[in-house]
Amino acid sequence: MSSERAVPALADGPLRFLPNALLEARHPVRAILVGWLTAAIPALLLAAAASAAMPNSEQPQFKIAGVADAIFKLVLFAPILESFIMAAVLAVLLRLLPPAFAIIVSSAAWAVLHALAVPAWGLVIWWPFLVFSTIYTVWRTRGFLVGVGMAATVHALNNLVPALAIAAAPMLATG
């Protein structure tokens, strides 16, 4: 890993299990694609496990009026807003903690915030936010907006399929 584009302690710390594409700021397209798959696939598995373990648990509710509204709110607006908030929180955490622990605390905080709305959601959301926080922390070495943009892009891709499913649900229910 190139030392000028690496975050110290990530490759050898508690997050070393993550793919190398997430731990270095070298190949943005690869990082986005690997980040999306690394966030989405385990999150889907966690969602399935949470649903199986708690079949009567509440699901997140979104006020969505069609596909365009879902794309705007869940794929554009939320990832950008949450990435800026995440960056601000991580700016503080990175002054207090080593990078890997700042990332872990950030993802845990996002899990708690989402769990306040829907408890089972917090069980699922911590993993994608671990990935988003890692990507932001790594890519901020290239600039604040680069870090935010990379995290927001992976977040947007992560939200795309659920956004389309949420938008399609009323159409499917009415036949």
Stockholm file with secondary structure:
# STOCKHOLM 1.0

chainA/1-175         MSSERAVPALADGPLRFLPNALLEARHPVRAILVGWLTAAIPALLLAAAASAAMPNSEQPQFKIAGVADAIFKLVLFAPILESFIMAAVLAVLLRLLPPAFAIIVSSAAWAVLHALAVPAWGLVIWWPFLVFSTIYTVWRTRGFLVGVGMAATVHALNNLVPALAIAAAPMLATG
#=GR chainA/1-175 SS CCGGGBCTTTTTSTTTTSCHHHHBSSCHHHHHHHHHHHHHHHHHHHHHHHHHHCTTCCCCCCCCCSHHHHIIIIIIIHHHHHHHHHHHHHHHHHHHSCHHHHHHHHHHHHHHHHHHHCHHHHHHHHHHHHHHHHHHHHHGGGCHHHHHHHHHHHHHHHHHHHHHHHHHHHHHHHC
#=GC SS_cons         CCGGGBCTTTTTSTTTTSCHHHHBSSCHHHHHHHHHHHHHHHHHHHHHHHHHHCTTCCCCCCCCCSHHHHIIIIIIIHHHHHHHHHHHHHHHHHHHSCHHHHHHHHHHHHHHHHHHHCHHHHHHHHHHHHHHHHHHHHHGGGCHHHHHHHHHHHHHHHHHHHHHHHHHHHHHHHC
//
